[in-house]
Amino acid sequence: MTFQTSDWPDGFLWGSATAAAQIEGAAHEDGKEDSIWDHFARIPNAVAGGDTPEVAVDHYHRMPADVALMKELGLQSYRFSISWARVKPGDRFVNQAGLDFYSRLVDELLDADILPWLTLYHWDLPQALEDAGGWANRDTAYRFRDYAAAVYDALGDRVSHWTTFNEPLCSSLIAYAAGEHAPGRREPRAALAALHHQHLAHGLATQTLREKAGAAALRVGITLNLTNAVPDDQADAADREAARRIDGLWNRMFLEPLLLGSYPADVLDDLREHRFDELVQDGDLATIAQPIDFLGVNHYHDDNVSAHPLPVDAAPGLTPTDRPKSSPFVGSEYVTFPSRHLPQTAMGWEVNPDGLRTLLVRLGREYPTLPPLYITENGAAYDDTLDPDGRIRDTEREAYILSHVDAVRAAIAEGADVRGYFVWSFLDNFEWAWGYEKRFGIVRVDYETQERTVKDSGHAFARLIAETRGRVGSSMGLAVER
């Protein structure tokens, strides 16, 4: 598959992404205290293999070499997250040693001519705040605002691109209703409270970042994981209703308060018994709907949706452990997800690249206030093998990435305003409740030696960047003054 510079808008940005809890390690060094993932991983049967993020892939100590590898691959931007528990241990005080690590990281990136793209929250709440109620406690939103201010004070002179939250669906519904992600609670109303309070925290932090930046160049946005909820039987009214419900909870409960300043009325009706409206105070929606400069879109798969029980011979879905879990879809727990018998990744996720095109075109069609889009995560886990010659011939991942990049190209041709693509993930890492069983990286990590090896998919991505680099970055004002 060949890509031309003319396929992409001038200034299209190519990058890769990671998350602090998944790669840094040094989980209790230089003043860092427990995040909810450090705590959760110590609960028996919470994480596959009993794995923990204590060491992860040791990026905390190997950061300069990792950035040098990014430069070798030609990455133009690196999307990383900040560990709240490292910067404000227990959310009690600002830890200078923690901030210093991120300051060094930013300087390394700038020296390598790589744009730092900072995410403030990628699921690793300080455990002390969870002990006080976590995201179900409205006060946590205000604590997040203060944390964002501390990070800006340290890095705002060199970082221009700020993402408030990564995938709040996962850190609210999957974490507080399903119980699969930290903190592992199965409390539907707490999950809805977490959803609203994370929206509020986004709005408060956005206001604070803009106030602090003043006239300085600043781009603030949020990243959502979005899906296409496809009725299993388009002719079945019950399946269409199930798809509406999943689209509402998964997509519109996040898009509409952020972009339109309101929650979707049909979903509020679905949630009537949980009294969601009582969580929303006067002025909250105006705070949440702060103008944003970009919307990050994370997309890995569509979701085929049914109102009917799965067939008795249906293969069970993959789960990291047999720890009891619940549906994350509060108020619509009856919905099922039958297979369409498409190819699947090692996560059991269906591969359908055209779904990404469909999603991107839909966003532009349905939301007139939509800001520019960036694909902030897209990638796949496969069971990589290290060949005797030391090469990782991950042909399935390479095909997945290139076919989804082609879907982005098709969406742009149909009018979608997409400005960049970040492959997930730069490194193999601690894959949340899956521990170290699933590998998403375009760079392999030997978890025993921490040796890095670029996979064939990484080389293919580097070639893609090189093919398009003639026009990339020329007019978007992406350079950061030092």
C-alpha positions as CSV (number, residue, x, y, z in Angstrom):
1,M,0.0,0.0,0.0
2,T,1.5,3.3,-1.1
3,F,0.6,6.7,0.2
4,Q,1.3,10.0,-1.5
5,T,1.8,13.5,0.0
6,S,-1.2,14.7,-1.9
7,D,-3.4,12.2,0.1
8,W,-3.0,14.3,3.2
9,P,-3.8,17.8,4.3
10,D,-0.7,20.1,4.5
11,G,0.7,19.7,8.0
12,F,-0.8,16.2,8.7
13,L,0.9,14.9,11.9
14,W,2.3,11.4,12.3
15,G,3.0,10.1,15.8
16,S,2.7,7.3,18.4
17,A,1.3,7.2,21.9
18,T,1.8,5.6,25.3
19,A,0.5,6.0,28.9
20,A,2.4,6.6,32.0
21,A,1.1,3.7,34.1
22,Q,1.8,1.3,31.2
23,I,5.4,2.1,30.5
24,E,7.1,4.1,33.2
25,G,7.7,1.7,36.0
26,A,9.5,3.3,39.0
27,A,6.2,3.0,40.6
28,H,7.5,4.0,44.0
29,E,10.6,5.9,43.2
30,D,11.4,9.6,43.6
31,G,8.3,10.3,45.8
32,K,5.7,8.6,43.7
33,E,2.9,6.8,45.6
34,D,0.2,4.4,44.7
35,S,-2.1,5.1,41.8
36,I,-5.3,3.1,41.6
37,W,-3.6,0.8,39.1
38,D,-0.7,0.1,41.5
39,H,-3.3,-0.8,44.2
40,F,-5.6,-2.7,41.9
41,A,-2.8,-4.9,40.5
42,R,-2.1,-6.2,44.0
43,I,-5.7,-7.5,44.4
44,P,-5.7,-11.3,43.7
45,N,-7.1,-12.2,40.3
46,A,-7.5,-8.5,39.2
47,V,-4.8,-8.6,36.6
48,A,-3.8,-11.5,34.3
49,G,-0.8,-13.4,35.6
50,G,-0.7,-11.3,38.8
51,D,1.3,-8.7,36.8
52,T,1.8,-5.2,38.2
53,P,3.1,-1.9,36.7
54,E,5.9,-1.7,39.3
55,V,8.6,-2.0,36.6
56,A,6.5,-2.0,33.4
57,V,9.0,-1.4,30.6
58,D,11.2,0.9,32.7
59,H,10.7,4.0,30.5
60,Y,11.4,6.1,33.6
61,H,15.0,5.1,33.5
62,R,15.3,4.5,29.7
63,M,13.5,7.6,28.5
64,P,16.4,9.2,26.6
65,A,17.1,6.1,24.6
66,D,13.4,5.6,23.9
67,V,13.1,9.2,22.6
68,A,16.2,8.5,20.4
69,L,14.3,5.5,19.0
70,M,11.3,7.6,18.2
71,K,13.5,10.0,16.3
72,E,15.0,7.1,14.3
73,L,11.5,6.0,13.3
74,G,10.7,9.6,12.2
75,L,7.9,10.2,14.6
76,Q,6.8,13.9,14.4
77,S,4.8,13.8,17.7
78,Y,4.7,11.7,20.8
79,R,1.6,11.5,22.9
80,F,2.4,10.7,26.5
81,S,0.5,11.0,29.8
82,I,1.5,12.4,33.1
83,S,1.2,10.3,36.3
84,W,-0.9,12.3,38.7
85,A,0.4,10.1,41.5
86,R,4.0,11.0,40.5
87,V,3.4,14.7,40.3
88,K,1.1,15.0,43.4
89,P,1.6,11.9,45.5
90,G,-1.6,11.2,47.4
91,D,-2.7,14.6,45.9
92,R,-1.1,16.2,48.9
93,F,1.7,18.2,47.5
94,V,3.6,19.0,44.3
95,N,6.5,16.6,43.9
96,Q,9.3,18.4,42.2
97,A,11.2,15.1,41.4
98,G,8.1,13.9,39.5
99,L,7.8,17.1,37.5
100,D,11.5,17.0,36.7
101,F,11.1,13.7,34.9
102,Y,8.5,15.1,32.6
103,S,10.5,18.3,32.1
104,R,13.5,16.1,31.0
105,L,11.2,14.1,28.7
106,V,9.8,17.3,27.1
107,D,13.3,18.6,26.5
108,E,14.5,15.3,25.0
109,L,11.5,15.4,22.6
110,L,12.1,19.0,21.6
111,D,15.8,18.3,21.0
112,A,14.7,15.5,18.7
113,D,12.3,17.8,16.9
114,I,9.3,15.7,18.1
115,L,6.2,17.6,19.2
116,P,5.2,16.8,22.9
117,W,1.5,16.0,23.1
118,L,0.6,15.8,26.7
119,T,-2.3,13.9,28.3
120,L,-3.2,14.8,31.8
121,Y,-5.3,11.8,32.8
122,H,-4.8,8.3,31.4
123,W,-6.6,6.4,34.2
124,D,-4.1,6.5,37.0
125,L,-5.9,8.4,39.8
126,P,-3.9,8.7,43.1
127,Q,-5.2,5.9,45.4
128,A,-5.6,8.4,48.2
129,L,-8.3,10.1,46.2
130,E,-10.0,6.8,45.4
131,D,-10.1,6.2,49.2
132,A,-12.0,9.4,49.5
133,G,-14.6,8.3,46.9
134,G,-12.6,8.6,43.7
135,W,-14.4,10.0,40.6
136,A,-17.7,9.3,42.2
137,N,-16.9,12.2,44.6
138,R,-17.5,15.6,43.0
139,D,-14.5,17.1,44.8
140,T,-12.2,15.0,42.6
141,A,-13.0,17.3,39.7
142,Y,-11.6,20.3,41.5
143,R,-8.6,18.3,42.6
144,F,-8.0,17.6,39.0
145,R,-8.2,21.3,38.1
146,D,-5.5,22.0,40.7
147,Y,-3.3,19.1,39.4
148,A,-3.6,20.5,35.8
149,A,-2.5,23.9,37.0
150,A,0.6,22.4,38.7
151,V,1.6,20.6,35.5
152,Y,1.1,23.7,33.4
153,D,3.2,25.7,35.7
154,A,6.1,23.3,35.1
155,L,5.7,22.5,31.4
156,G,3.4,25.2,29.9
157,D,6.4,27.1,28.5
158,R,7.3,24.2,26.2
159,V,4.2,22.1,25.7
160,S,1.5,23.6,23.4
161,H,-0.8,20.5,23.0
162,W,-2.8,19.4,26.0
163,T,-5.3,16.6,26.3
164,T,-7.3,16.6,29.5
165,F,-8.7,13.0,29.5
166,N,-8.1,9.8,27.6
167,E,-11.1,7.6,27.1
168,P,-13.3,8.7,30.0
169,L,-15.7,5.9,29.1
170,C,-13.1,3.4,30.3
171,S,-12.3,5.3,33.5
172,S,-15.9,5.8,34.4
173,L,-18.2,3.0,33.1
174,I,-15.7,0.2,32.8
175,A,-13.9,1.1,36.0
176,Y,-16.9,1.8,38.2
177,A,-19.7,-0.2,36.7
178,A,-18.0,-3.2,35.0
179,G,-15.2,-3.6,37.6
180,E,-12.6,-4.6,35.0
181,H,-10.5,-1.5,35.3
182,A,-9.2,0.1,38.4
183,P,-10.6,0.7,40.9
184,G,-12.7,-2.3,40.1
185,R,-16.0,-1.2,41.4
186,R,-19.4,-2.5,40.3
187,E,-21.6,0.3,41.3
188,P,-23.8,1.7,38.4
189,R,-24.6,5.0,40.1
190,A,-21.0,5.6,41.1
191,A,-20.1,5.0,37.4
192,L,-22.5,7.6,36.2
193,A,-21.2,10.0,38.9
194,A,-17.7,9.3,37.6
195,L,-18.8,10.0,34.0
196,H,-20.2,13.4,34.9
197,H,-17.4,14.4,37.3
198,Q,-14.8,13.6,34.7
199,H,-16.6,15.8,32.2
200,L,-16.7,18.6,34.9
201,A,-13.0,18.1,35.6
202,H,-12.3,18.5,31.8
203,G,-14.2,21.8,31.7
204,L,-12.5,23.1,34.9
205,A,-9.0,22.1,33.7
206,T,-9.7,23.6,30.3
207,Q,-10.7,26.9,31.8
208,T,-7.6,26.9,34.1
209,L,-5.2,26.1,31.3
210,R,-6.5,28.9,29.1
211,E,-6.3,31.4,32.0
212,K,-2.7,30.4,32.7
213,A,-1.7,30.5,29.1
214,G,-3.1,34.0,28.4
215,A,-2.0,35.0,25.0
216,A,0.5,32.1,24.6
217,A,-0.2,29.5,21.9
218,L,-2.2,26.7,23.5
219,R,-4.3,23.9,22.1
220,V,-6.6,22.0,24.5
221,G,-8.7,19.0,23.7
222,I,-9.9,15.7,24.9
223,T,-9.7,12.1,23.6
224,L,-12.7,9.8,23.3
225,N,-12.9,6.2,22.3
226,L,-15.7,6.1,19.9
227,T,-17.5,3.2,18.1
228,N,-20.0,2.4,15.5
229,A,-22.9,0.6,17.2
230,V,-24.2,-1.7,14.4
231,P,-27.6,-3.5,14.7
232,D,-27.1,-7.2,14.3
233,D,-30.3,-7.4,12.3
234,Q,-31.1,-4.0,10.7
235,A,-34.7,-5.2,10.1
236,D,-35.2,-6.1,13.9
237,A,-36.6,-3.1,15.8
238,A,-35.2,-4.6,19.1
239,D,-31.7,-4.7,17.6
240,R,-32.0,-1.2,16.4
241,E,-33.1,-0.1,19.8
242,A,-30.1,-1.9,21.4
243,A,-27.8,-0.1,19.0
244,R,-29.3,3.3,19.8
245,R,-28.7,2.6,23.5
246,I,-25.0,1.7,23.0
247,D,-24.5,4.6,20.7
248,G,-26.0,6.8,23.3
249,L,-23.9,5.5,26.3
250,W,-20.7,5.0,24.4
251,N,-20.6,7.9,22.0
252,R,-23.3,10.6,22.6
253,M,-23.0,10.8,26.4
254,F,-19.5,12.0,25.8
255,L,-19.7,14.0,22.6
256,E,-22.9,16.0,23.3
257,P,-22.1,17.6,26.6
258,L,-18.6,18.5,25.3
259,L,-19.8,19.8,21.9
260,L,-23.4,20.8,22.5
261,G,-23.6,21.6,26.2
262,S,-26.3,19.0,27.0
263,Y,-26.7,15.3,27.7
264,P,-28.8,13.4,25.1
265,A,-32.4,13.3,26.2
266,D,-33.0,9.7,25.1
267,V,-30.1,8.4,27.2
268,L,-31.3,10.4,30.2
269,D,-34.6,8.6,29.8
270,D,-32.7,5.2,29.7
271,L,-31.0,6.2,33.0
272,R,-34.1,7.5,34.7
273,E,-34.0,4.9,37.5
274,H,-30.4,5.9,38.3
275,R,-31.4,9.6,38.7
276,F,-28.5,10.8,36.6
277,D,-30.0,14.3,36.3
278,E,-29.5,14.8,40.0
279,L,-25.8,14.7,39.6
280,V,-25.8,17.7,37.3
281,Q,-25.7,21.0,39.1
282,D,-26.4,24.5,37.8
283,G,-23.6,25.8,35.6
284,D,-22.0,22.3,35.1
285,L,-22.9,22.0,31.5
286,A,-21.6,25.5,30.6
287,T,-18.3,24.6,32.3
288,I,-18.1,21.2,30.5
289,A,-18.8,22.7,27.0
290,Q,-15.7,24.9,26.9
291,P,-14.5,25.4,23.4
292,I,-11.8,22.8,22.5
293,D,-9.2,23.1,19.8
294,F,-9.2,19.4,18.8
295,L,-11.0,16.2,19.4
296,G,-8.9,13.1,19.8
297,V,-10.5,9.9,18.4
298,N,-9.4,6.5,19.6
299,H,-10.9,3.7,17.5
300,Y,-10.0,0.0,17.4
301,H,-13.2,-1.8,16.4
302,D,-16.9,-1.5,15.7
303,D,-19.5,-3.1,17.9
304,N,-22.2,-5.4,16.5
305,V,-25.2,-5.0,18.8
306,S,-28.2,-7.2,19.6
307,A,-31.1,-7.2,22.0
308,H,-31.2,-10.9,22.0
309,P,-29.2,-13.5,24.0
310,L,-26.2,-14.9,22.3
311,P,-26.5,-18.3,20.7
312,V,-25.8,-21.2,23.0
313,D,-22.9,-22.2,20.8
314,A,-21.3,-18.7,20.7
315,A,-17.7,-18.6,21.7
316,P,-17.3,-16.8,25.1
317,G,-15.7,-13.4,24.9
318,L,-12.1,-13.0,26.0
319,T,-11.5,-11.8,29.6
320,P,-8.2,-11.2,31.4
321,T,-9.2,-13.2,34.5
322,D,-12.3,-14.9,35.9
323,R,-12.9,-12.2,38.5
324,P,-16.6,-11.4,38.5
325,K,-17.5,-8.4,36.3
326,S,-20.7,-6.6,35.3
327,S,-21.9,-4.9,32.2
328,P,-20.5,-1.3,31.8
329,F,-23.6,-0.2,30.0
330,V,-25.7,1.1,32.9
331,G,-29.4,0.9,32.1
332,S,-28.9,-1.3,29.1
333,E,-27.2,-4.3,30.7
334,Y,-29.3,-6.7,28.5
335,V,-27.5,-5.8,25.3
336,T,-25.3,-8.4,23.7
337,F,-22.5,-8.3,21.1
338,P,-22.7,-11.2,18.7
339,S,-19.8,-11.9,16.4
340,R,-19.9,-10.9,12.7
341,H,-17.2,-13.6,12.1
342,L,-14.7,-11.0,10.8
343,P,-11.0,-11.4,11.4
344,Q,-10.1,-10.7,15.0
345,T,-7.1,-9.3,16.9
346,A,-5.6,-11.1,19.9
347,M,-8.0,-9.0,22.1
348,G,-10.9,-10.7,20.3
349,W,-11.8,-7.4,18.6
350,E,-13.2,-7.4,15.0
351,V,-11.1,-5.9,12.3
352,N,-13.1,-3.7,10.0
353,P,-11.0,-0.7,8.8
354,D,-13.9,0.9,6.9
355,G,-15.6,1.4,10.3
356,L,-13.0,4.1,11.0
357,R,-14.0,5.9,7.8
358,T,-17.7,5.6,8.7
359,L,-17.1,7.1,12.2
360,L,-15.0,10.0,11.0
361,V,-17.4,11.0,8.3
362,R,-20.4,10.7,10.7
363,L,-18.8,13.0,13.3
364,G,-18.3,15.8,10.7
365,R,-21.9,15.3,9.4
366,E,-23.7,15.3,12.8
367,Y,-21.7,17.8,14.8
368,P,-21.4,21.3,13.2
369,T,-19.3,22.6,16.1
370,L,-16.8,19.7,15.7
371,P,-13.2,20.9,16.0
372,P,-10.3,19.3,14.0
373,L,-9.9,15.6,14.6
374,Y,-6.8,13.6,15.4
375,I,-6.6,9.8,15.5
376,T,-4.9,9.7,18.9
377,E,-5.0,5.9,19.2
378,N,-5.4,3.1,16.6
379,G,-3.5,-0.2,16.6
380,A,-3.8,-3.9,17.4
381,A,-2.6,-6.6,19.7
382,Y,-1.3,-9.8,18.1
383,D,0.7,-12.7,19.4
384,D,4.1,-11.7,18.1
385,T,7.0,-14.1,17.8
386,L,10.7,-13.3,17.7
387,D,12.2,-15.1,14.8
388,P,15.6,-16.8,15.0
389,D,17.1,-14.0,13.0
390,G,15.9,-11.5,15.7
391,R,13.1,-10.1,13.5
392,I,9.5,-9.7,14.4
393,R,7.4,-10.3,11.3
394,D,4.1,-9.0,12.6
395,T,2.4,-8.9,9.2
396,E,-1.1,-8.8,10.8
397,R,-0.4,-5.7,12.8
398,E,1.3,-4.0,9.8
399,A,-1.8,-4.8,7.6
400,Y,-4.1,-3.5,10.4
401,I,-2.2,-0.2,10.7
402,L,-1.9,0.5,7.0
403,S,-5.5,-0.4,6.2
404,H,-6.8,1.9,9.0
405,V,-4.5,4.7,7.7
406,D,-6.1,4.1,4.3
407,A,-9.5,4.4,5.9
408,V,-8.4,7.8,7.4
409,R,-7.3,8.8,3.9
410,A,-10.7,7.9,2.5
411,A,-12.5,9.8,5.3
412,I,-10.4,12.9,4.5
413,A,-11.4,12.5,0.8
414,E,-15.0,12.6,1.9
415,G,-14.5,15.8,3.8
416,A,-13.5,14.7,7.3
417,D,-11.2,17.3,9.0
418,V,-8.5,14.9,10.3
419,R,-5.1,16.4,11.0
420,G,-3.0,13.6,12.4
421,Y,-2.6,9.9,13.2
422,F,-1.0,8.4,16.3
423,V,-0.4,4.6,16.3
424,W,-1.0,2.7,19.5
425,S,1.4,1.8,20.9
426,F,5.0,2.9,20.6
427,L,6.1,0.1,23.0
428,D,4.8,-3.2,24.2
429,N,3.6,-2.5,27.7
430,F,1.5,-3.3,30.8
431,E,-1.9,-3.7,29.1
432,W,-4.1,-2.9,32.1
433,A,-6.1,-5.9,33.3
434,W,-4.3,-8.0,30.7
435,G,-1.0,-7.4,32.3
436,Y,1.8,-8.4,29.9
437,E,-0.2,-10.9,28.0
438,K,-1.1,-8.6,25.1
439,R,1.3,-6.7,22.9
440,F,0.3,-3.6,21.0
441,G,3.7,-2.1,20.4
442,I,5.3,-1.3,17.1
443,V,8.5,-1.8,19.1
444,R,8.9,-5.1,20.9
445,V,10.0,-5.1,24.6
446,D,11.7,-8.2,26.1
447,Y,10.2,-8.0,29.6
448,E,13.2,-9.8,31.1
449,T,16.0,-7.7,29.6
450,Q,14.0,-4.6,28.6
451,E,15.7,-4.8,25.2
452,R,13.8,-2.9,22.5
453,T,13.4,-4.3,18.9
454,V,11.5,-2.5,16.1
455,K,8.9,-4.8,14.6
456,D,8.2,-5.0,10.9
457,S,5.1,-2.9,11.6
458,G,7.3,-0.2,13.1
459,H,9.5,-0.2,10.1
460,A,6.4,0.0,7.8
461,F,5.1,3.0,9.9
462,A,8.5,4.7,9.5
463,R,8.4,4.2,5.7
464,L,4.8,5.7,5.7
465,I,6.1,8.8,7.5
466,A,9.0,9.1,5.2
467,E,6.7,8.8,2.1
468,T,4.5,11.7,3.3
469,R,7.1,13.9,5.0
470,G,7.6,16.2,2.1
471,R,4.6,18.3,3.1
472,V,4.1,17.3,6.7
473,G,4.5,20.0,9.4
474,S,5.0,22.8,6.9
475,S,2.0,25.1,7.8
476,M,0.3,24.0,11.0
477,G,2.5,26.0,13.4
478,L,3.5,22.8,15.2
479,A,7.0,23.8,16.1
480,V,7.4,24.8,19.8
481,E,9.7,27.6,20.7
482,R,12.2,26.8,23.4
